[in-house]
Amino acid sequence: MKPTSLLCAAALTLAAGTALAHGDFKCDVPKAEWRPQMELKRQLLADGWKNVRQVKTENGCYEVYGFDERGKRAEVFFNPKTFERISEVKRPS
């Protein structure tokens, strides 16, 4: 296999893994029971996260982008009612 083909195959594999990670779960919490995104951000920073860049909604969960307590880039999904960690997208180091 040519190096270019190998790189393309590797990139597609990584992209497929990320897509699967987003679809493997769902938070089934009524919208009326969701706690505010800002409250989650404050809690994460109090727990040692270095930075919380963005909090958005995905599959009924809060999806957080930032840098965790180890200073590593993180993409983590949380239950919007309990703030329980549901899933984390693993990135290559």
N, CA, C and O of each residue as an XYZ file, in Angstrom:
372
protein
N       0.852     -1.177      0.000
C       0.000      0.000      0.000
C       0.895      1.238      0.000
O       1.889      1.290      0.725
N       0.545      2.226     -0.808
C       1.309      3.469     -0.881
C       1.152      4.259      0.411
O       0.116      4.172      1.070
N       2.192      5.043      0.784
C       2.096      5.842      2.011
C       0.887      6.783      2.017
O       0.258      6.972      3.058
N       0.560      7.372      0.863
C      -0.584      8.281      0.797
C      -1.886      7.529      1.079
O      -2.746      8.020      1.810
N      -2.023      6.343      0.499
C      -3.222      5.532      0.731
C      -3.326      5.121      2.190
O      -4.414      5.095      2.764
N      -2.181      4.798      2.783
C      -2.154      4.401      4.186
C      -2.597      5.553      5.084
O      -3.352      5.350      6.034
N      -2.125      6.765      4.779
C      -2.523      7.935      5.564
C      -4.020      8.209      5.428
O      -4.685      8.528      6.414
N      -4.542      8.086      4.225
C      -5.981      8.296      4.010
C      -6.799      7.265      4.785
O      -7.812      7.605      5.396
N      -6.362      6.014      4.758
C      -7.074      4.961      5.482
C      -7.051      5.225      6.985
O      -8.057      5.030      7.667
N      -5.907      5.669      7.500
C      -5.791      5.969      8.933
C      -6.709      7.128      9.314
O      -7.369      7.081     10.352
N      -6.754      8.162      8.482
C      -7.602      9.323      8.770
C      -9.077      8.929      8.776
O      -9.833      9.375      9.639
N      -9.485      8.105      7.829
C     -10.880      7.659      7.775
C     -11.236      6.798      8.985
O     -12.346      6.886      9.511
N     -10.293      5.970      9.420
C     -10.526      5.131     10.598
C     -10.729      5.986     11.834
O     -11.637      5.729     12.624
N      -9.892      7.002     12.010
C     -10.029      7.901     13.163
C     -11.351      8.658     13.110
O     -12.024      8.804     14.130
N     -11.723      9.135     11.941
C     -12.978      9.875     11.798
C     -14.171      8.972     12.108
O     -15.129      9.411     12.744
N     -14.121      7.736     11.671
C     -15.215      6.796     11.940
C     -15.317      6.509     13.428
O     -16.421      6.398     13.961
N     -14.185      6.387     14.105
C     -14.189      6.143     15.553
C     -14.823      7.288     16.302
O     -15.578      7.064     17.249
N     -14.534      8.512     15.898
C     -15.128      9.681     16.541
C     -16.633      9.712     16.297
O     -17.403     10.019     17.207
N     -17.050      9.400     15.086
C     -18.481      9.399     14.774
C     -19.209      8.351     15.607
O     -20.309      8.605     16.098
N     -18.608      7.178     15.770
C     -19.232      6.142     16.580
C     -19.328      6.566     18.035
O     -20.323      6.285     18.702
N     -18.304      7.238     18.526
C     -18.310      7.672     19.924
C     -19.481      8.611     20.189
O     -20.040      8.602     21.286
N     -19.853      9.406     19.220
C     -20.957     10.352     19.393
C     -22.314      9.663     19.360
O     -23.286     10.212     19.877
N     -22.408      8.479     18.767
C     -23.702      7.845     18.603
C     -23.961      6.665     19.520
O     -25.027      6.054     19.439
N     -23.013      6.321     20.397
C     -23.133      5.139     21.241
C     -24.010      5.343     22.468
O     -24.282      4.374     23.176
N     -24.452      6.527     22.742
C     -25.163      6.808     23.983
C     -26.172      7.916     23.762
O     -26.154      8.611     22.746
N     -27.050      8.062     24.738
C     -28.031      9.143     24.702
C     -28.455      9.420     26.132
O     -28.642      8.491     26.918
N     -28.606     10.667     26.468
C     -29.099     11.058     27.787
C     -30.599     11.303     27.661
O     -31.022     12.207     26.941
N     -31.394     10.510     28.351
C     -32.856     10.645     28.302
C     -33.343     11.395     29.534
O     -33.902     10.803     30.457
N     -33.125     12.692     29.536
C     -33.530     13.540     30.659
C     -34.470     14.611     30.118
O     -34.117     15.309     29.167
N     -35.656     14.756     30.700
C     -36.559     15.820     30.248
C     -35.881     17.188     30.361
O     -35.215     17.480     31.355
N     -36.053     18.001     29.354
C     -35.406     19.321     29.289
C     -35.680     20.158     30.544
O     -34.823     20.938     30.961
N     -36.844     20.008     31.141
C     -37.202     20.782     32.336
C     -36.321     20.433     33.539
O     -36.232     21.209     34.491
N     -35.666     19.257     33.494
C     -34.824     18.821     34.610
C     -33.342     19.143     34.410
O     -32.525     18.863     35.287
N     -32.994     19.722     33.275
C     -31.590     20.033     32.999
C     -31.111     21.156     33.908
O     -31.836     22.120     34.156
N     -29.896     21.025     34.395
C     -29.257     22.105     35.140
C     -28.543     23.009     34.132
O     -28.220     22.562     33.032
N     -28.295     24.262     34.485
C     -27.676     25.206     33.538
C     -26.251     24.800     33.134
O     -25.494     24.250     33.934
N     -25.912     25.085     31.876
C     -24.568     24.798     31.372
C     -23.505     25.519     32.194
O     -22.437     24.963     32.452
N     -23.791     26.747     32.606
C     -22.821     27.519     33.374
C     -22.501     26.836     34.704
O     -21.376     26.922     35.197
N     -23.488     26.165     35.275
C     -23.272     25.436     36.532
C     -22.285     24.278     36.319
O     -21.419     24.037     37.160
N     -22.418     23.566     35.195
C     -21.473     22.496     34.868
C     -20.078     23.070     34.676
O     -19.102     22.519     35.183
N     -19.983     24.166     33.951
C     -18.681     24.797     33.712
C     -18.018     25.181     35.037
O     -16.830     24.924     35.237
N     -18.782     25.794     35.937
C     -18.231     26.180     37.251
C     -17.764     24.955     38.032
O     -16.712     24.983     38.670
N     -18.552     23.878     37.979
C     -18.184     22.660     38.703
C     -16.894     22.060     38.151
O     -16.024     21.648     38.918
N     -16.765     22.008     36.828
C     -15.558     21.444     36.220
C     -14.324     22.262     36.596
O     -13.280     21.696     36.922
N     -14.438     23.579     36.551
C     -13.306     24.431     36.926
C     -12.958     24.241     38.404
O     -11.779     24.221     38.760
N     -13.962     24.101     39.262
C     -13.718     23.852     40.690
C     -13.071     22.484     40.907
O     -12.314     22.295     41.859
N     -13.371     21.526     40.016
C     -12.789     20.183     40.104
C     -11.385     20.115     39.516
O     -10.764     19.052     39.523
N     -10.873     21.242     39.004
C      -9.496     21.262     38.525
C      -9.301     21.348     37.028
O      -8.165     21.367     36.555
N     -10.398     21.402     36.262
C     -10.216     21.572     34.820
C      -9.477     22.882     34.589
O      -9.750     23.880     35.255
N      -8.539     22.880     33.642
C      -7.733     24.064     33.350
C      -8.513     25.094     32.541
O      -8.319     26.299     32.703
N      -9.400     24.607     31.664
C     -10.154     25.503     30.787
C     -11.376     24.756     30.261
O     -11.286     23.574     29.931
N     -12.498     25.428     30.183
C     -13.700     24.883     29.545
C     -14.014     25.828     28.393
O     -14.532     26.926     28.597
N     -13.689     25.381     27.168
C     -13.853     26.228     25.983
C     -15.300     26.352     25.545
O     -15.765     27.435     25.191
N     -16.017     25.211     25.576
C     -17.377     25.217     25.030
C     -18.204     24.119     25.690
O     -17.707     23.027     25.965
N     -19.464     24.428     25.935
C     -20.444     23.434     26.386
C     -21.598     23.504     25.397
O     -22.179     24.568     25.186
N     -21.927     22.363     24.790
C     -23.051     22.336     23.858
C     -23.858     21.066     24.090
O     -23.490     20.234     24.918
N     -24.949     20.920     23.363
C     -25.835     19.768     23.511
C     -25.623     18.799     22.356
O     -25.582     19.198     21.192
N     -25.488     17.506     22.701
C     -25.329     16.451     21.697
C     -25.974     15.181     22.251
O     -25.653     14.769     23.366
N     -26.866     14.561     21.501
C     -27.554     13.329     21.918
C     -28.257     13.482     23.264
O     -28.345     12.522     24.030
N     -28.752     14.663     23.554
C     -29.442     14.899     24.813
C     -28.522     15.060     26.009
O     -28.985     15.127     27.147
N     -27.218     15.124     25.759
C     -26.216     15.283     26.822
C     -25.512     16.625     26.647
O     -25.615     17.262     25.598
N     -24.799     17.043     27.685
C     -23.898     18.181     27.538
C     -22.566     17.652     27.019
O     -22.009     16.701     27.568
N     -22.065     18.271     25.966
C     -20.764     17.930     25.400
C     -19.822     19.075     25.742
O     -20.080     20.226     25.389
N     -18.734     18.756     26.428
C     -17.806     19.773     26.910
C     -16.471     19.622     26.195
O     -15.915     18.526     26.111
N     -15.968     20.738     25.683
C     -14.635     20.809     25.087
C     -13.774     21.674     25.993
O     -14.194     22.749     26.421
N     -12.578     21.203     26.281
C     -11.686     22.001     27.113
C     -10.430     21.230     27.450
O     -10.028     20.315     26.731
N      -9.810     21.619     28.569
C      -8.598     20.971     29.051
C      -8.873     20.487     30.470
O      -9.183     21.278     31.362
N      -8.754     19.174     30.666
C      -9.130     18.572     31.945
C      -8.118     18.856     33.050
O      -7.190     19.646     32.877
N      -8.317     18.194     34.188
C      -7.469     18.425     35.353
C      -6.007     18.031     35.124
O      -5.133     18.479     35.866
N      -5.725     17.203     34.114
C      -4.341     16.839     33.768
C      -3.747     17.802     32.743
O      -2.577     17.693     32.378
N      -4.570     18.745     32.284
C      -4.124     19.676     31.258
C      -4.223     19.111     29.855
O      -3.700     19.702     28.911
N      -4.889     17.966     29.705
C      -5.053     17.313     28.399
C      -6.331     17.803     27.732
O      -7.341     18.053     28.389
N      -6.261     17.935     26.402
C      -7.457     18.316     25.652
C      -8.532     17.258     25.879
O      -8.255     16.060     25.820
N      -9.752     17.703     26.136
C     -10.824     16.764     26.467
C     -12.104     17.111     25.719
O     -12.436     18.278     25.511
N     -12.808     16.060     25.324
C     -14.168     16.164     24.790
C     -14.975     15.131     25.562
O     -14.846     13.929     25.327
N     -15.804     15.602     26.479
C     -16.481     14.719     27.428
C     -17.980     15.007     27.415
O     -18.404     16.155     27.282
N     -18.773     13.946     27.555
C     -20.226     14.057     27.588
C     -20.713     13.844     29.018
O     -20.265     12.934     29.715
N     -21.650     14.712     29.443
C     -22.182     14.667     30.800
C     -23.706     14.601     30.767
O     -24.348     15.148     29.870
N     -24.271     13.917     31.768
C     -25.712     13.915     31.970
C     -26.112     15.329     32.381
O     -25.523     15.870     33.317
N     -27.089     15.950     31.718
C     -27.431     17.348     32.009
C     -28.168     17.556     33.335
O     -28.315     18.692     33.785
N     -28.629     16.483     33.958
C     -29.322     16.603     35.247
C     -28.366     16.357     36.415
O     -28.366     17.101     37.396
N     -27.548     15.301     36.299
C     -26.684     14.890     37.412
C     -25.233     15.321     37.239
O     -24.458     15.287     38.195
N     -24.859     15.725     36.028
C     -23.481     16.046     35.643
C     -22.563     14.820     35.738
O     -21.344     14.956     35.842
N     -23.160     13.625     35.702
C     -22.377     12.392     35.667
C     -21.662     12.304     34.322
O     -22.246     12.606     33.282
N     -20.390     11.889     34.347
C     -19.613     11.705     33.119
C     -20.161     10.473     32.406
O     -20.178      9.379     32.971
N     -20.610     10.653     31.159
C     -21.220      9.578     30.383
C     -20.209      8.919     29.455
O     -20.131      7.692     29.386
N     -19.443      9.725     28.750
C     -18.510      9.207     27.757
C     -17.440     10.255     27.485
O     -17.639     11.448     27.710
N     -16.305      9.780     26.997
C     -15.219     10.682     26.622
C     -14.686     10.253     25.271
O     -14.464      9.065     25.038
N     -14.480     11.202     24.382
C     -13.908     10.907     23.076
C     -12.402     10.828     23.258
O     -11.765     11.803     23.658
N     -11.836      9.668     22.963
C     -10.393      9.466     23.096
C      -9.697      9.994     21.856
O     -10.050      9.640     20.731
N      -8.731     10.824     22.068
C      -7.941     11.395     20.978
C      -6.544     10.792     21.010
O      -6.025     10.495     22.086
N      -5.930     10.609     19.847
C      -4.546     10.128     19.836
C      -3.631     11.143     20.518
O      -3.822     12.352     20.384
N      -2.650     10.650     21.242
C      -1.731     11.547     21.970
C      -0.795     12.272     21.047
O       0.035     13.059     21.503
